[in-house]
Amino acid sequence: MPEYCFYKKGNQVSALDSSDAEKSAQLARDGWEKLFEEVLATDAESALARLADMRKEEILTEHAFMTGSVFSGIVTAILR
């Protein structure tokens, strides 16, 4: 299964096989920013879907952390 890396330009995100150095260099010259995430996937579409899942998980984790600490702060204040 190939490893895919991601490039972003504006709101567009593109998945590229990590072994394609020529295309990677072309995207960099065209102003695309390489993202740090890399995933194993069967094709570029699956890689993009996995990236979307990873980002959704990050947002949910962040939200859970923020609401959990706020909730525990409120409960602590009420119980004092």
Buried (B, 14 or more C-beta within 10 A) or exposed (E): EBEBBBBEEEEEBBBBBBEBEEEBEEBEEEEBEBBEBBBEBEEBEBBBBBBEEEEEEEEEEEEEEEEEEEEEEEEEEEEE
